[in-house]
């Protein structure tokens, strides 16, 4: 399915006030149980994979865990003008609610990025008359929690709309300027082998309509 921004994958104690979940919506739509294979942050839109059988979910989950033959591609809008392309190789600490006593506290993490377009917003920031921004393609090579958001913050190009790892005043100014408040991160493409046949599966989610708003800024 294509998950809209603001929708949780499943019920969680971290957001106890929510009453709508992708798992429940898809189950009700199909009239049968479904099993989530992976997860997307609440604010992230895009490709979200479910299985119709628990054994398929287990096999696919193992593929996501190992990363074997798996390729995930995201699109984001970030602050600043990144290099044309690069590799971010920066270990990430486990988040407090994701700790397990038998596991290491810090995990290796790598992400690739490529800059698709650079532009400026008419928003004064830190003594400058405008704010530099860019649309980027992101590819996580490992599957750490909030990896892309944390990696882009690490290289000083936080994803716009990121309330945890970005800049609050800038996020609010951008939301007021374009009339949309969201995390500007979209899971655009997922490639993985079929768990039974091994055939390559390519699953794509087009950019949401609000993404077109960025084209009005040169």
N, C-alpha and C positions, 0 to 999 in steps of 0.2 A: 504494500500500500504506500501511498504518498502521505506522509505525516505533515500536517500544518504546524506552524510555530505555535507554542503555547499549550500543546497537548502532551500529557504524560504517556509513556508507553504502557505502564501498569500502575496499580496502586502502590504507594510508598508512604512510609511514615514521615519522610522528609517534607512532604507536601500534603499533609492530612486534610486540608480544606478542599482539595480537588475532588470532583465527582465524575468527571469524564476522562476516559482512558482509551487509548488506541486499541488495546486488547479487547475491551468490552465492546467497543463500536464495531470492530471487524467480526467478532463472534456473533453479535446480534444481526449484522448484515448477512452473514453466510448461514446463520442458523446451525452452527456446529462449533465445537471447540477448536481453538487455534493456540499455537505455542510461539512466543517471541524467540527469535534466533539471536538477536542482538538488541541494543538499545541506542536511542538518540537522546541527547539532552532535551529537556522540555522546550527550550527556545529554538532548537534546530528543526528545520523542515527537511523534507526529502524522503529518500528511499528507506523504508522500514520493512524488514523481511520477517514473515511469519511462516511457520510450517503447519501442515494439516495433520501431521502425525507426530507423536512424541519421539519415536526413533529417528525420524528425519530431523527433528529439531536437535536431537542429541548429536547427530553426525555433523550438521551444519554448525552447531555451537562449537564443536571440536575444531572445525576448520577456522572459525573466527579466532579461537584461542591460539591456534598455532600460526595463523597467517598464511598457511600453505596454499599457494595458488590464488590468494585473495587480493583484490585491488579495490580500494575505496577512494573515490574522488569527490571532493567538496568544492564549493565556490563560496567566497566570502568577500566582504567589503571591510577594509582595514584602514586604520589611521596611518598617514605617512606614505612615503613612496619607497617600497622595498626594492631590492635589487631585482634584476630581470628574472633570476631563478636562484635556487639555493637549497641546501640541506641543513635542517636544524637537528643537531645531535645533542640533546640535552636531557639528562636523566630527570625523572619526575618522582617526587615523594608520593606515596600512597595518601589519599585523602583520609581524614580522621575516621569517617564512617565506613571506610573500605579496608580497614586494617584487619589482618589476621595474624595471630601471634606466631604462627609457623612460617610466615612469609617475610621476605625482605622488605624493609621500609622504603627503599628507593629502587626504582626500576629504570632500565635503559629505555630510551624513547627517541625515535627518529621520525621526522616529517619532511617531505619535500614541498616546495612552493614554487609557483611561477606567476609572475605578474602579467595580468591580461590587459589592464588599462589603468592609466594614472589620470587623475583629475583633481580639481580644487573646488571646495565648497565656500560660499561667501559667508564664512563664519570666522570672525577674528579669534585667534587663539594665541596666548602666550606672547603677545607683542607683534604677531604677524597679522596681516590684513585678511588672510584666508587660511583655510585648513586643507592641507594636502591629504588625499585619500587614494585608495587603489582597489580595484577588483582583482582578486587573486584566485588561482586554482591551488588547492591543497590536497596532499596525499599522505595520510598517516601510514607509516611503514610498520608501526607497532600500534597496539590497541589500548593505550592507557586512558584512564578516565579524564575527560576534559582536555585531552592531549592537544588538540589543535588550538583551543583557546589559550591554554597555558604556554604553548610554544610561541604563539604569535605575540603574547605579552612579553615573553623572554627576549624576543628580538626587537622590542619597542614598537611593534606594529599591531596593537590590540584590535580585535574584531569589534566593529561598531555595534553598539547595543548590548555588549557584554557587561552585565551589571556586576559581575564578580571580578573579572580580570581586566576590565576596561576603565575608562574615565567617566565618572558620573556626569559632570557638567557637559562634556562633549556629547555624550549619549543623549542627554536631554535636549541640547541645542539641535542635534541632527534630527531627532524625532519631531521637534517643533517645525523645523525647516521643511521636511518632506512629508510630514503628516502621517508617518507610520512609526510605531514603536515596536521593535522586535530585535532579536539577535540576528545579525546579518550573516548567517551561516546556513548553507543548504547542502544536504547530501545528494549530489547530482547523479552519481553513477556507482554501481556495484558490479564487480565482475568476480565470479567464483565458479568452481566446478560443481556440477550436479552431484549430490552426495551418493547417488546410486550408479548413474551411467558415466559420470566423469565428464560429460559434455559441458563446455563452457557456457555459463549463463551470463548474459549482459542485461542488467536492469537499470533503467534510466528514469529519472524524475526531472521534468522540465523546471526551469526556474519559475518561482511564483510570479504572478502579474506585477506585484509591487517592485520587483527588481528593475522593471523598465524605467522607474523614476530616476535611477542613477544616470540614464542616458541624457538627461536634460542638463547635466553638468559637464562641460568640456574639460 
